[in-house]
Amino acid sequence: MQWNEQGPFKTVNLQRNRPCFSSGAGIIASMNYQLKILVLCVVFGLGQFMARGQAQSCPVNINYSTGDLSFWSARTGLMSGAQISYPAPNTGVSLIGEYTIGGDGIQVISSSFNDYYGGFPTIPTINGYAYNYSVKIGSTATSFDLHSQTPNPGGFTRAISYVINVPPGSTTVPYTMTYAYAMVLENGTHNSNEQPLFKATLETSAGIITCASPQYYLPTFNNTGGGSTGATLDTMAALANGFSVSPKLFLSHAGQGGGGGVYLQDVWTKGWTEVTFDLSPYRGQQVTLTFESDNCLPGAHFAYAYVALRNTCAGLEISGPTTVCSNTNQTYSVPALASASYTWTVPAGWTIISGANTNIITVQAGSTGGQIIAHEVNGCADLLDTINVRTTAPTLAGDVNSDNIVCSGNNSTTMTLSGERGTILNWISSNDGVIWATLGSITSNTYTANNLTTTTHFAALVQNGLSCSVDTSLSAIVTVNPKSAGGTITPAATNICAGQTQNNQLSLTGHTGSVVNWQSSPDGISWTGLSPVVTTPSYNVSSVNSSVRFRAIIKSGVCPADTSAPAVITYFNTPFPAASINPAAASICYGKSAALNATITTGTSYTWSNSGSLSNTGPGTVTTLPYVIHATASPLRSAVYVLTVTNAGCPNNFTDTFKVTVAPRIIVFAGHDTSIVSNQPLQLNATSSDPAANIFTWTPGTGLSSTVIYNPVATLDMSLGESITYLVRATNSFGCYGEDDIKVTIFKTGPDIFIPGAFTPNNDGKNDVIRPICVGITQLNYFRVYNRWGQLVFSTSRMGEGWDGRIGGVLQSGDNFVFMAQAVDYLGKTHFKKGNIILIR
């Protein structure tokens, strides 16, 4: 008979013959692949079938509540070797070493921590039921840790057992036990019957109770020889059964022959799962319960498990909340029975969302309560439990009333929460509406905020009973206006002349708030607001005829107004200078001039800035009014000219600006001077630095195919003399232009290559470079110079390029050199020249 818990483990009840290797020390070295399987911990408990209220006592310390192994027996040893027994009662024993090497072979755990490989807690809480103790059976120790000279000593085995005296009575009254388990297994890549395992066994005098004696291990495809590694893990089955591979690496010595080991990621884990079974058929008998954790048969792959037991033996118990919030999802569960069927009944209006045929269901609660009934049946037990549940209405968080605006500092705002359903847990606040902080233990529906300095959001946390979620109310915002600050006026003191309309602006800075109006005062005591009202942070002083003071009134939101520091205006009853420039600006071409006309109507003297590129500026003294100036500006780049006019008796100057924008210089290139033979067509090609200067004019037009394009063809004969010079102009749409010329020398000979017989590279600008003179030539194939030993010292194929008498940057001494040149003329004929060159020093 097979026993399968409702969960993710492969279970088998057959007895496993676990042979030892006979190949000596090579057994460990052969384990090249490891599956490290994290095995599950199982919680085991007794439950009552008839009624929840009937009390049936559990065996003493069945759940390790004394913190030790009292009333439990234990054993450790090797799978195929000697074993050490620890008979009951084991009072005070909470730790038993791993066979002969010590460590933690069996350990009672009374303080939970997370398992290193599985990450699950070592003492579980399952759907609201908190276990207080557990026992760890096994460790990561393997046969490698024995340092044995005996090949294949076998894996460690550890077990604990409890002899249960099942109470006498009717077999129709269930006597159930519930345990939870979790496992950590290293994959040994053995055939399944040799893999590390965890098992639970129930045994009477008549033999093993097979329906309640499962074995858990990681299945493989059994595709290797007995006692060997290399079997393929049935990964799909492992994953489907709830196993997952641990991210932690393990230093495995399998297959290393006692060497340093290798780090592998092949440890598998499964978290806590509950199981229950019924012992009522064995009323009045003794039943021995055993939990056992075994390494693989060869011994180099580890296994350990955790087991926790409930101390309730009064029948099946449903775990889950008895008070729930309506329309919320809740989970209810019962411990699993092996190969069981499950039937759940929920109150009217409730919906089972998932797990209806399993031991764990998820439901959506309705608006009313009722009963939840769980019924589970297998070949060993028929169990039933009922719990009463009630519902509460969902939380309504309500709304905080109401928003307010206050001035920073001394302020107070009382807010009230209304429309809530539930209990106020606390009030919270936030400066940005994102990050919130609690305000202490405030559970009333009103809250008063005092002396705020920053705009703050306020809300309340509300919960309608523990079964409903906490919700946050709509918030109120208390906007805090910063205190009004008047600031300062720049300049704090200034002079104003009669009729002054320039340099008369007062600017307010350093203020907090908005400008309500500006005020004026003749004495700094009596102040009058300006009319019309001025609300800008600057004010242009005008229409004054005596010394006066100005200030601004500033108000920040609801805060009291403040005034700025005053500015003092000293009045001079002398006319402010006046002048005008015409035009105010001009644009000229590079190298051209602009007329600058100025008329002074009030003033006694004047000056110009940037006068170096000005002419006809006048003497600087105003001799009559109006005084007219006709200056000329001739800058080579854009410039600004400032006219400053002074009127004696007024401390302030009048200024006006004339801006001249100079277009960039247009640089035209007509080409290098060249030589041709009579009637040889010459392709001219002019370029301009300004793409917009694309209107070309060539003069004279003698021999040109066109005078208005950038690339005309010139055809010249001897009647034109020895040479001709062409001038080309490129003009843009603004009339700006640039010019360049090109000299064309006309040879009477046919096409040829002329090379001087000597040159003097002394940097005097005359004959410093030896180069071929190409007449009627369209392509220079090469021009090469050799020294007297036949070594190439210079080479080029570019016409106009030559040798400067240097080799590697070093000027050569006077000597004889040989040249060779080859070129193609405009008729396609190839010309070759060879001769001597003398370098004269």
C-alpha positions in Angstrom: 0.0 0.0 0.0 1.5 3.4 -1.0 1.2 6.5 1.2 1.3 9.9 -0.5 0.9 13.2 1.3 -1.0 15.9 -0.5 2.1 17.9 -1.5 5.2 18.0 -3.6 7.2 14.9 -2.5 7.8 11.7 -4.3 6.8 8.9 -1.7 7.5 5.2 -1.8 6.8 2.6 0.9 9.0 -0.3 -0.5 12.0 -1.5 1.5 15.2 -0.4 -0.1 18.2 -2.7 -0.4 21.2 -0.3 -0.2 24.3 -2.2 -1.3 27.8 -1.0 -0.4 30.4 -0.3 -3.1 33.2 -2.9 -3.4 35.5 -0.7 -5.5 37.4 0.7 -2.6 38.2 4.4 -2.3 37.1 5.0 -5.8 33.5 5.2 -4.7 33.8 8.8 -3.5 35.8 9.8 -6.5 33.1 8.5 -8.8 30.4 10.9 -7.6 30.9 13.6 -10.2 27.4 14.9 -10.2 25.4 15.8 -7.1 21.8 16.6 -6.6 21.6 18.3 -3.2 18.0 17.8 -2.2 16.5 20.0 0.5 14.0 17.8 2.2 10.8 18.9 3.9 10.0 19.1 7.5 6.9 17.4 8.6 4.5 18.2 11.4 2.7 15.3 13.0 -0.3 15.5 15.3 -3.3 13.7 16.6 -6.9 14.9 15.9 -10.3 13.8 16.9 -12.9 12.9 14.4 -16.1 13.1 16.4 -16.1 16.5 17.9 -13.8 19.4 18.4 -14.5 19.7 22.1 -13.6 16.2 23.1 -10.3 16.1 24.9 -7.8 13.3 24.2 -4.3 13.7 25.8 -1.2 13.5 23.6 1.8 11.6 24.6 4.2 13.4 27.0 6.7 15.6 25.2 5.5 14.4 21.8 6.2 18.0 20.6 9.6 18.4 22.4 7.9 21.0 24.7 10.5 20.2 27.4 13.2 21.5 25.1 14.8 18.0 25.0 14.3 14.4 23.8 12.6 13.2 26.9 10.6 10.0 26.2 12.2 9.7 22.8 14.9 7.2 21.9 17.5 7.9 19.2 20.2 6.3 17.2 23.0 7.3 14.8 25.4 5.4 12.7 26.3 4.2 9.2 23.9 2.8 6.6 25.9 -0.3 6.2 27.9 -0.3 9.4 27.8 0.1 13.1 25.2 2.2 15.0 25.0 3.9 18.4 21.8 3.8 20.4 20.4 6.3 22.8 17.4 4.6 24.6 14.7 6.6 26.2 14.1 8.6 28.3 17.0 10.9 27.2 16.0 13.5 29.8 17.9 16.7 29.4 19.4 15.6 26.0 18.9 18.2 23.3 21.9 17.4 21.1 23.3 14.1 19.8 26.4 14.1 17.7 26.8 12.8 14.2 27.8 9.1 14.8 31.5 9.3 16.0 32.4 12.7 14.6 30.3 14.9 16.9 28.5 17.9 15.6 24.7 18.1 15.3 23.4 14.8 14.2 20.1 15.3 16.1 19.2 18.6 17.7 16.1 20.0 19.4 15.4 23.6 18.3 13.6 25.9 20.7 14.5 29.3 19.0 13.7 29.6 15.3 16.2 30.7 12.6 16.2 30.4 8.8 17.7 27.4 7.2 20.9 28.2 5.3 19.9 26.4 2.1 16.1 26.6 2.1 15.6 30.0 3.8 12.5 28.7 5.6 12.1 29.1 9.4 13.3 26.1 11.4 10.2 26.3 13.6 7.1 26.8 11.5 3.8 28.7 11.7 1.3 27.2 9.3 -1.8 29.1 8.5 -2.0 30.7 11.9 -0.9 27.7 14.0 2.5 28.4 15.7 4.7 25.4 16.6 7.0 26.2 19.4 9.7 23.5 18.9 11.1 21.3 16.2 13.9 18.7 15.9 16.6 18.7 13.2 17.6 15.2 12.1 20.8 15.0 10.1 23.4 17.5 8.9 25.6 18.3 6.0 28.2 15.8 7.2 29.1 13.0 4.7 31.4 9.9 4.7 34.2 12.3 3.7 34.1 13.7 7.2 34.9 10.3 8.8 38.4 10.3 7.2 38.0 6.6 7.2 40.5 4.2 5.6 37.7 1.9 4.7 36.4 2.4 1.1 32.8 3.3 0.9 32.0 3.3 4.6 28.4 4.2 3.9 26.3 7.3 4.6 25.2 8.5 8.0 21.8 7.5 9.3 20.0 9.2 12.2 16.6 8.4 13.7 14.4 9.3 16.7 11.5 7.1 17.9 8.6 7.4 20.3 6.5 4.5 21.7 2.9 5.8 21.7 0.4 4.1 24.0 -2.8 4.6 22.1 -5.6 5.2 24.6 -8.2 2.4 24.8 -11.7 3.1 23.6 -13.9 3.0 20.6 -12.2 2.7 17.3 -14.9 5.0 15.9 -13.4 7.9 17.8 -10.4 9.1 15.9 -7.1 9.5 17.6 -5.1 11.6 15.2 -1.6 12.9 15.1 -0.3 15.9 13.1 3.3 16.6 12.2 5.0 19.0 9.9 8.2 18.4 8.0 10.8 20.2 5.8 13.8 18.8 4.0 17.2 19.6 2.6 18.7 17.0 0.2 21.9 16.9 -1.8 21.3 15.3 -5.2 23.6 12.3 -5.3 22.8 11.4 -9.0 22.3 7.8 -7.8 19.4 5.6 -8.8 16.3 6.6 -6.7 16.7 3.8 -4.2 20.2 5.0 -3.2 19.4 8.8 -3.0 19.5 10.7 0.3 16.1 10.5 2.0 13.8 11.3 4.9 11.1 8.9 6.1 8.4 8.6 8.8 7.4 5.1 10.0 4.5 3.9 12.2 4.9 0.3 13.4 2.9 -2.0 15.6 3.8 -5.5 16.9 2.2 -6.8 13.7 4.4 -4.8 11.4 4.7 -1.4 9.7 1.5 0.6 9.1 2.2 1.2 5.4 -0.5 3.8 4.8 1.2 6.1 7.3 4.8 5.4 6.6 6.0 7.6 3.8 9.6 8.0 2.3 10.7 11.2 0.7 13.6 11.5 -1.8 14.6 13.1 -5.0 13.6 10.8 -8.0 16.0 10.0 -10.9 15.5 8.1 -14.1 17.5 5.2 -12.6 19.8 5.2 -15.6 23.1 4.3 -13.8 24.5 1.2 -12.2 23.9 0.3 -8.6 26.3 2.2 -6.3 27.3 4.6 -9.0 26.7 8.2 -9.8 25.5 9.8 -13.0 21.7 9.1 -12.8 19.7 11.9 -14.4 17.4 13.8 -12.0 13.7 13.8 -12.9 13.7 17.6 -12.7 10.1 18.0 -13.9 8.8 15.6 -11.2 11.0 17.4 -8.6 9.6 20.8 -9.5 6.1 19.5 -9.7 6.4 18.1 -6.2 7.4 21.5 -4.8 11.2 21.1 -4.7 13.4 24.0 -5.7 17.1 24.2 -6.1 18.9 26.3 -3.5 20.9 29.3 -4.7 23.6 28.4 -2.2 26.7 26.5 -3.3 27.9 23.4 -1.5 31.5 22.1 -1.2 31.0 18.6 -2.4 33.7 15.9 -2.0 31.8 13.3 -4.0 34.1 11.9 -6.7 37.1 13.9 -5.4 39.0 10.9 -4.0 39.5 12.8 -0.7 40.7 15.9 -2.5 39.8 19.5 -1.9 36.2 19.2 -3.2 34.3 21.3 -5.7 31.5 23.8 -5.3 28.2 22.8 -6.8 24.7 24.2 -6.9 22.8 21.0 -6.5 21.1 21.2 -3.1 17.3 21.0 -3.3 14.8 22.2 -0.7 11.2 22.0 0.2 9.5 24.1 3.0 7.1 23.1 5.7 4.2 20.8 4.9 1.6 19.4 7.4 0.5 15.7 7.5 -2.1 14.0 9.7 -3.1 10.3 10.3 -5.5 8.4 12.6 -4.5 5.8 15.2 -8.0 4.9 16.3 -7.8 1.4 14.7 -5.0 0.7 17.2 -6.8 1.6 20.4 -5.2 0.0 23.5 -2.0 -0.9 21.5 1.5 0.4 21.3 2.6 2.2 18.1 6.2 3.2 17.5 6.6 6.5 15.6 10.1 6.9 13.9 11.5 9.8 11.9 14.7 9.0 10.0 17.1 11.0 7.8 19.7 9.0 5.7 22.5 10.1 3.5 23.0 8.3 0.2 24.0 4.7 0.4 27.6 5.3 -0.7 27.7 8.1 1.8 29.1 11.2 0.1 25.8 13.1 -0.3 23.9 14.5 2.7 20.4 14.7 3.9 18.7 16.4 6.9 15.1 17.2 7.8 13.1 19.2 10.4 10.1 17.7 12.2 7.6 19.5 14.4 4.5 18.0 16.1 1.2 19.5 17.4 0.3 18.8 21.0 -3.3 18.4 20.1 -4.7 14.9 19.7 -8.5 15.7 19.8 -9.3 15.2 16.1 -9.0 17.2 12.9 -8.6 21.0 13.3 -9.3 23.6 10.7 -6.7 26.4 10.7 -7.8 29.9 9.7 -9.4 33.1 11.0 -12.8 32.9 12.6 -13.6 36.5 12.1 -13.1 37.9 8.6 -13.7 41.0 6.7 -16.4 40.6 4.1 -15.5 40.4 0.4 -11.8 39.6 1.3 -9.8 36.5 0.4 -8.9 34.2 3.3 -7.0 30.8 3.6 -8.2 27.8 5.5 -6.4 24.5 5.9 -6.3 21.1 7.5 -3.3 18.8 7.9 -3.0 16.5 4.9 -3.9 12.9 4.8 -2.0 10.5 2.6 -3.9 9.9 -0.7 -6.9 11.5 0.7 -10.0 13.2 -0.8 -11.2 16.5 0.5 -14.6 18.1 0.7 -15.2 21.7 1.9 -18.4 23.4 2.8 -18.5 27.3 3.2 -21.3 29.7 4.3 -23.8 30.9 1.9 -22.5 33.8 -0.2 -18.9 32.6 0.2 -16.9 31.4 -2.8 -14.1 28.9 -2.9 -11.5 30.4 -5.2 -9.0 27.6 -5.3 -8.1 24.3 -3.6 -11.6 22.8 -3.3 -10.2 19.3 -3.6 -7.1 19.8 -1.5 -6.3 20.4 2.2 -5.8 24.1 1.7 -8.5 26.4 0.3 -8.7 30.1 -0.6 -12.1 31.6 -0.2 -13.7 35.0 -0.8 -15.8 35.8 2.2 -19.4 36.9 1.8 -21.3 39.5 3.8 -22.6 37.0 6.5 -21.0 34.3 8.6 -21.8 30.7 9.1 -19.9 27.4 9.3 -16.8 26.1 7.4 -16.7 22.3 7.3 -13.7 20.2 6.2 -14.0 16.5 5.5 -11.0 14.3 4.5 -11.0 10.6 3.8 -8.3 8.0 2.9 -7.8 4.3 3.5 -6.7 4.9 7.1 -9.0 7.7 8.3 -12.3 9.5 7.8 -12.0 13.0 9.6 -14.3 15.9 9.9 -14.1 19.4 11.5 -16.3 22.4 11.7 -15.6 26.0 12.7 -18.0 29.0 13.1 -17.0 32.1 11.3 -18.4 35.6 11.3 -17.9 38.7 9.1 -17.4 42.3 9.7 -17.9 45.2 7.2 -14.9 46.5 5.3 -13.0 49.5 6.7 -14.1 52.9 5.5 -11.3 55.4 6.1 -13.4 58.6 5.7 -12.2 62.1 4.9 -10.3 64.7 7.0 -11.9 68.1 7.0 -10.7 70.5 6.0 -7.9 72.2 4.1 -6.5 75.4 5.7 -4.0 78.2 5.0 -1.9 79.6 7.8 1.2 81.8 8.3 4.4 80.1 9.3 5.2 80.1 13.0 2.4 80.8 15.4 -0.6 79.0 14.0 -3.2 76.4 14.9 -5.5 74.2 12.7 -8.1 71.7 14.1 -9.0 68.9 11.7 -11.9 66.4 12.0 -12.2 62.9 10.5 -15.7 62.0 9.3 -17.4 59.3 7.3 -15.2 56.5 8.7 -16.2 53.0 9.7 -13.8 51.4 12.2 -11.3 52.5 14.8 -8.8 55.3 14.4 -5.4 53.7 14.9 -3.4 56.9 14.5 -3.0 60.2 12.6 -0.2 60.6 10.1 1.4 63.5 8.3 3.6 64.2 5.3 5.4 67.1 3.8 5.1 65.8 0.2 2.1 63.5 0.2 4.4 60.5 -0.5 6.5 59.8 2.7 4.3 59.7 5.8 5.1 59.6 9.5 2.9 58.8 12.5 1.9 61.5 15.0 2.1 59.5 18.2 -0.8 57.6 19.7 -3.7 59.8 18.6 -6.9 57.8 18.3 -9.6 60.5 18.5 -11.4 61.8 15.4 -9.9 65.3 15.8 -6.3 66.5 15.6 -4.9 70.0 16.1 -1.7 71.0 14.3 0.1 73.8 15.9 3.0 76.1 14.9 3.6 74.6 11.4 6.4 76.0 9.4 6.0 73.7 6.3 3.0 72.8 4.2 1.7 69.5 5.6 -0.7 66.8 4.6 -2.7 65.1 7.4 -4.6 61.8 7.3 -5.9 59.1 9.7 -5.3 55.4 9.7 -8.6 53.4 10.2 -9.3 49.7 10.7 -12.6 48.0 11.3 -11.5 45.1 13.4 -8.4 43.0 13.1 -9.8 41.0 10.2 -10.1 44.0 7.9 -7.2 45.8 6.4 -6.0 49.2 7.6 -7.0 52.0 5.3 -5.9 55.7 5.0 -8.4 58.5 4.9 -8.5 61.2 2.3 -6.1 63.9 3.6 -6.4 67.5 4.4 -3.7 70.0 3.4 -2.6 72.8 5.7 -0.8 75.2 3.4 1.9 77.2 5.3 2.7 80.6 3.8 6.2 81.9 4.7 6.3 85.1 6.7 6.3 88.3 4.6 9.8 89.8 4.2 10.1 93.3 2.7 13.7 92.8 1.2 15.9 95.7 0.0 15.8 98.1 -2.9 18.7 98.6 -5.3 20.2 101.2 -5.5 19.5 102.2 -1.9 20.5 105.8 -2.8 20.5 107.5 -6.2 20.3 110.9 -8.0 17.6 112.0 -10.4 17.9 115.0 -12.6 15.0 117.0 -14.1 13.2 115.1 -16.8 15.4 112.0 -16.4 14.0 108.9 -18.1 17.1 106.8 -18.2 18.9 104.9 -15.3 16.0 105.6 -13.1 14.9 102.0 -12.1 14.6 100.8 -8.6 14.7 97.0 -8.1 13.4 95.0 -5.1 15.4 91.9 -4.0 15.5 89.6 -1.1 11.8 89.8 -0.5 9.3 87.0 0.4 5.8 87.4 -0.9 4.1 89.5 -3.6 4.3 93.3 -4.1 1.1 94.9 -3.0 2.2 98.4 -4.0 5.0 100.9 -3.9 4.9 104.0 -1.6 6.6 107.4 -1.6 7.5 109.8 1.2 9.1 113.2 1.3 10.4 112.7 4.8 10.4 108.9 5.5 7.6 109.3 8.0 4.4 110.0 6.0 4.0 107.4 3.2 1.5 107.5 0.3 0.7 104.6 -2.0 1.3 105.0 -5.7 -1.7 105.5 -8.0 -2.2 103.6 -10.2 -1.0 100.7 -8.1 2.4 99.1 -9.0 2.7 95.4 -8.2 6.0 94.6 -10.0 9.3 94.1 -8.2 10.8 97.1 -10.1 9.7 100.7 -10.4 10.9 103.5 -12.8 11.1 106.8 -11.0 9.6 109.6 -13.0 7.8 112.9 -12.6 9.6 113.9 -9.4 10.5 117.5 -8.7 12.1 117.1 -5.2 14.0 114.6 -3.2 11.9 111.7 -2.2 12.0 108.2 -0.7 10.4 105.0 -2.1 9.6 101.6 -0.5 7.5 98.5 -1.4 4.8 96.8 0.6 5.1 92.9 0.5 2.5 90.3 1.6 3.0 86.5 1.7 -0.4 84.8 1.5 -2.3 85.2 4.7 0.7 86.5 6.6 0.8 90.2 7.7 2.4 92.6 5.2 5.9 93.9 5.6 7.8 96.8 4.0 11.1 96.9 2.3 14.0 99.1 3.3 13.5 102.5 1.7 15.5 103.9 -1.2 16.5 107.6 -1.1 16.2 109.7 -4.3 18.2 113.0 -4.4 16.7 115.5 -6.9 18.8 117.8 -9.0 17.0 120.6 -10.8 19.2 120.4 -13.8 17.9 118.9 -17.1 19.0 115.4 -17.7 21.2 115.1 -20.9 19.4 114.0 -24.1 20.5 112.7 -27.5 19.6 110.3 -30.2 21.5 108.1 -32.6 20.3 107.3 -36.2 20.2 104.6 -37.2 20.3 102.6 -33.9 22.1 99.7 -35.7 23.7 98.9 -39.0 24.9 95.8 -40.9 27.9 96.1 -43.2 30.1 93.9 -45.4 33.7 93.2 -44.3 35.9 96.1 -45.1 33.1 98.6 -45.5 31.9 101.5 -43.3 28.6 102.6 -41.7 27.4 106.2 -41.1 26.7 107.0 -37.5 24.5 110.1 -37.0 24.0 111.5 -33.5 22.0 114.6 -32.4 22.5 116.1 -28.9 19.6 118.2 -27.7 20.6 118.6 -24.0 24.2 118.5 -22.8 27.6 120.2 -22.6 30.0 117.4 -23.6 30.2 113.9 -24.9 32.5 110.9 -25.4 32.5 107.7 -27.6 33.5 104.2 -26.6 35.5 102.0 -29.0 36.6 105.1 -30.8 39.6 103.4 -32.5 37.4 102.4 -35.5 35.4 105.6 -35.6 36.2 108.8 -37.6 34.6 112.3 -37.7 33.5 112.0 -34.1 33.9 115.7 -33.4 35.8 117.5 -30.5 33.7 116.2 -27.6 32.4 119.6 -26.6 28.9 120.8 -27.4 29.1 124.3 -28.8 25.5 124.7 -29.8 22.2 123.0 -29.5 21.1 120.9 -31.2 24.5 119.5 -31.8 24.8 117.1 -34.8 27.6 114.5 -35.3 28.2 112.6 -38.5 30.7 109.9 -37.6 31.8 106.9 -39.6 32.3 103.4 -38.1 34.7 101.1 -39.9 35.1 97.9 -37.8 36.6 94.7 -39.1 34.3 92.7 -36.8 31.0 93.4 -35.1 31.3 96.2 -32.6 29.2 98.4 -30.2 29.7 102.1 -29.9 28.3 103.9 -26.8 27.7 107.7 -26.9 27.9 109.2 -23.4 26.5 112.8 -22.9 27.1 115.0 -19.9 25.2 118.1 -18.9 27.0 120.3 -16.4 25.1 120.4 -13.1 23.5 117.0 -13.5 25.5 114.2 -11.9 24.0 111.5 -14.2 25.0 110.8 -17.8 22.9 109.9 -20.8 24.1 106.9 -22.8 22.9 105.5 -26.1 24.3 102.6 -28.1 25.0 102.0 -31.8 25.6 98.4 -32.9 27.4 97.5 -36.1 27.2 94.0 -37.3 30.0 93.0 -39.7 29.4 90.1 -42.1 32.3 87.6 -42.1 35.0 88.2 -44.7 34.4 86.3 -47.9 37.6 84.6 -49.0 37.8 83.6 -52.6 40.4 81.4 -54.2 40.8 81.5 -58.0 43.4 78.8 -58.0 47.2 78.7 -58.1 49.1 80.5 -60.9 49.7 78.0 -63.7 51.2 77.5 -67.1 49.8 76.2 -70.4 50.7 75.9 -74.0 49.0 77.8 -76.7 45.4 76.6 -77.3 45.5 74.2 -74.4 42.0 74.3 -72.7 42.4 75.3 -69.0 39.7 74.4 -66.5 39.3 77.3 -64.0 37.7 76.5 -60.6 37.0 79.3 -58.1 35.9 78.7 -54.5 34.3 80.9 -51.8 34.4 80.6 -48.0 30.7 81.7 -47.9 28.4 79.2 -49.6 25.9 82.0 -50.0 28.4 84.0 -52.1 27.5 82.1 -55.2 27.3 84.9 -57.8 30.6 84.8 -59.7 32.1 87.3 -62.2 35.3 86.9 -64.1 37.3 89.7 -65.7 38.5 90.1 -68.4 36.4 87.7 -70.4 39.1 87.0 -72.9 39.3 83.3 -73.9 36.6 82.3 -71.3 33.7 80.0 -72.0 31.6 82.1 -69.5 32.2 85.0 -67.1 29.4 84.3 -64.7 30.1 80.8 -63.4 32.6 79.5 -60.9 34.3 77.1 -63.3 34.7 78.5 -66.8 37.2 77.0 -69.4 40.0 79.3 -70.7 41.4 78.7 -74.2 44.4 81.0 -75.0 46.8 81.4 -77.9 50.0 83.3 -78.5 48.2 86.4 -79.7 47.4 87.2 -76.1 51.1 87.6 -75.2 53.1 85.6 -72.7 50.5 85.7 -69.9 47.1 86.8 -68.7 45.6 87.5 -65.2 42.0 86.9 -64.4 40.1 88.5 -61.5 37.1 86.6 -60.0 34.5 88.1 -57.6 32.0 86.1 -55.5 29.0 88.1 -54.3 26.2 87.1 -51.8 22.6 88.3 -51.8 23.5 91.1 -49.4 26.0 92.5 -51.9 29.1 91.5 -49.9 31.9 90.0 -52.0 35.4 88.7 -52.1 38.0 88.7 -54.9 41.1 86.8 -56.0 43.2 86.5 -59.2 45.1 83.9 -61.1 48.0 84.4 -63.6 48.1 82.1 -66.6 51.5 81.9 -68.4 51.3 80.9 -72.1 54.2 78.9 -73.5 55.1 78.8 -77.2 56.4 75.2 -76.9 54.4 72.1 -77.0 53.4 70.2 -73.8 56.5 69.4 -71.8 58.1 69.0 -68.3 60.7 71.6 -67.4 63.0 71.1 -64.4 65.7 73.6 -63.4 69.3 72.3 -63.3 70.0 73.7 -59.8 68.5 75.2 -56.7 69.7 76.9 -53.5 67.7 75.8 -50.4 68.9 78.6 -48.1 65.5 80.0 -47.1 65.9 83.3 -48.9 62.7 82.8 -50.8 64.4 82.3 -54.1 64.9 78.8 -55.7 64.6 77.1 -52.3 62.6 74.2 -53.7 63.2 72.1 -56.9 60.0 71.2 -58.6 58.9 70.3 -62.1 57.3 73.0 -64.3 54.4 71.3 -66.1 53.4 73.0 -69.3 50.3 71.5 -71.1 50.4 68.7 -68.5 47.2 67.4 -66.9 48.6 64.7 -64.7 52.0 64.2 -63.1 52.7 60.5 -62.6 55.8 61.0 -60.5 58.7 63.3 -59.9 61.6 61.4 -58.1 65.0 62.5 -56.9 67.9 60.1 -56.2 71.3 60.6 -54.6 74.6 59.6 -56.2 74.2 56.1 -54.7 70.8 55.6 -56.3 68.8 56.0 -53.1 65.4 57.6 -53.5 65.4 60.8 -51.4 62.2 62.4 -52.6 59.0 61.5 -54.6 55.7 63.2 -55.4 52.9 63.0 -57.9 51.3 66.3 -57.1 52.0 69.2 -59.5 53.4 72.2 -57.7 55.1 70.2 -55.0 58.9 69.9 -54.9 62.0 68.9 -52.8 63.5 71.3 -50.3 66.9 69.7 -50.1 66.3 67.8 -46.9 66.4 64.1 -46.1 64.6 63.2 -42.9 64.4 66.9 -42.0 68.2 67.4 -42.3 69.4 69.9 -45.0 71.9 68.2 -47.3 75.3 69.5 -48.4 75.9 70.7 -51.9 75.9 67.7 -54.3 74.7 66.3 -57.6 71.4 64.5 -57.7 69.4 62.7 -60.4 65.8 63.3 -61.2 63.2 61.3 -63.2 59.7 62.6 -64.1 56.7 61.2 -66.0 53.5 63.0 -66.9 50.5 63.0 -69.2 49.6 66.1 -71.3 46.1 67.4 -72.1 46.2 65.4 -75.4 46.8 62.1 -73.4 50.4 61.8 -74.5 53.0 60.5 -71.9 56.2 62.6 -71.3 59.3 61.3 -69.6 62.3 63.4 -68.4 65.6 62.4 -66.7 68.5 64.6 -65.8 70.8 66.0 -63.1 70.1 68.5 -60.4 72.8 70.4 -58.5 72.1 71.4 -54.9 74.1 74.6 -54.3 75.1 75.6 -50.8 
